[in-house]
């Protein structure tokens, strides 16, 4: 009868001990292109930020051309209704965008 050799446990220091805390990550918000010719969608998107205490789409630097067509890079084709969880995510996205715009312009951030 052969006996199996006893395995030794190897104790290694945890490299995460003493490491700085992880930075809180944000959920990625995919953007879609909404052409200016989609007037009903754009009109609803123009009022949505104002209802949530945010600046205009232009101030958020969301206006972009795509294949020569003017439009906006937005988090959805239509603004979310208030029953959805998306408005909170989108408000956080827009606020982060404002902070980024302010940092690149040399102004103090909004937060």
C-alpha positions in Angstrom: 0.0 0.0 0.0 1.6 3.3 -1.1 1.0 6.5 0.7 0.6 9.7 -1.1 3.0 12.4 -0.1 1.5 15.1 1.9 1.0 18.4 0.0 2.3 21.5 1.5 0.3 24.7 1.5 2.1 27.7 0.2 1.2 30.9 1.8 1.9 33.9 -0.4 1.2 37.5 0.5 -1.9 39.0 -1.0 -0.7 41.7 -3.5 -4.0 43.6 -2.8 -3.2 44.1 0.9 -2.2 47.7 1.3 -3.2 48.5 -2.3 -5.3 51.7 -2.9 -9.0 51.1 -3.0 -10.6 50.5 -6.4 -12.1 53.4 -8.2 -15.8 53.0 -8.5 -16.6 52.2 -12.1 -19.6 53.5 -14.0 -21.8 51.4 -16.1 -21.1 52.0 -19.8 -23.9 53.9 -21.6 -24.0 53.1 -25.3 -24.9 56.0 -27.5 -27.0 56.0 -30.6 -27.1 58.5 -33.4 -30.4 60.5 -33.7 -30.5 62.6 -36.9 -31.9 66.2 -36.6 -34.5 65.1 -39.2 -36.1 63.0 -36.5 -37.8 66.2 -35.2 -40.2 64.5 -32.7 -37.4 62.5 -31.1 -35.1 65.6 -31.0 -37.8 67.8 -29.5 -38.4 65.3 -26.7 -34.6 65.0 -26.1 -34.3 68.8 -26.0 -36.9 69.0 -23.1 -35.6 65.9 -21.2 -32.3 67.4 -19.9 -34.1 70.6 -18.8 -36.7 68.6 -16.8 -33.8 67.0 -14.9 -31.8 70.2 -14.2 -29.3 69.7 -17.0 -28.1 72.0 -19.7 -29.0 71.8 -23.4 -27.8 69.0 -25.7 -25.4 71.5 -27.3 -23.9 72.5 -23.9 -23.4 68.8 -23.3 -21.5 68.6 -26.6 -23.7 65.8 -27.9 -24.1 67.3 -31.4 -22.2 65.3 -34.0 -22.4 64.6 -37.8 -22.7 61.1 -39.1 -22.1 60.6 -42.9 -22.7 64.3 -43.4 -26.0 64.2 -41.5 -26.2 66.5 -38.5 -27.6 64.9 -35.3 -26.9 64.0 -31.7 -25.1 61.1 -29.9 -27.7 60.2 -27.3 -28.2 57.3 -24.8 -31.4 56.2 -26.6 -33.6 56.9 -29.6 -36.2 58.3 -27.2 -35.9 59.7 -23.7 -36.8 57.2 -21.0 -40.0 57.5 -19.1 -39.9 58.2 -15.4 -40.9 54.7 -14.4 -37.6 53.3 -16.0 -34.3 53.1 -14.1 -32.5 54.6 -17.1 -33.1 58.2 -16.1 -30.8 57.9 -13.1 -28.1 56.3 -15.2 -28.5 58.9 -17.9 -28.4 61.8 -15.4 -25.2 60.4 -14.0 -23.8 60.0 -17.5 -24.7 63.6 -18.4 -23.2 64.9 -15.1 -20.0 63.0 -15.7 -19.9 64.5 -19.2 -20.3 68.0 -17.7 -17.4 67.3 -15.3 -15.3 66.1 -18.3 -16.2 69.2 -20.4 -15.4 71.5 -17.4 -12.1 69.7 -16.8 -11.0 70.1 -20.4 -12.1 73.7 -20.5 -10.1 74.5 -17.3 -13.3 75.3 -15.3 -14.1 73.9 -11.8 -16.3 70.8 -12.0 -20.0 70.9 -11.2 -19.7 68.3 -8.4 
